[in-house]
């Protein structure tokens, strides 16, 4: 059986959509994804995962902070943040950005370093 979901049905806030394999997968899948749409000047603050995270910038530009490194990334780029590395990003453009992140776990494990974002 195919597991099919509309992204808007996965909304956890006005700007974030979450698919966790342990909740939605049928059959269960050991992967999760976030789709984050951030207004200009906003984005998820610093946080860390015990596994690597894969990002696809679909609409941007966005500025990533990965450890001590700062990267300005435009739409159409993929990047990987190593496990245990603090990271976050901010929309540096004048229109909403859209970033897809893939977590290689069916349940997201995340520790916020700057406090949890507002919904």
PyMOL commands that set and color helices and strands:
alter all, ss='L'
color gray80, all
select helices_A, chain A and resi 7-10+21-24
alter helices_A, ss='H'
color red, helices_A
select strands_A, chain A and resi 16-20+32-38+47-48+53-59+62-66+69-73+77-81+87-91+97-103+111-112
alter strands_A, ss='S'
color yellow, strands_A
deselect
rebuild
show_as cartoon
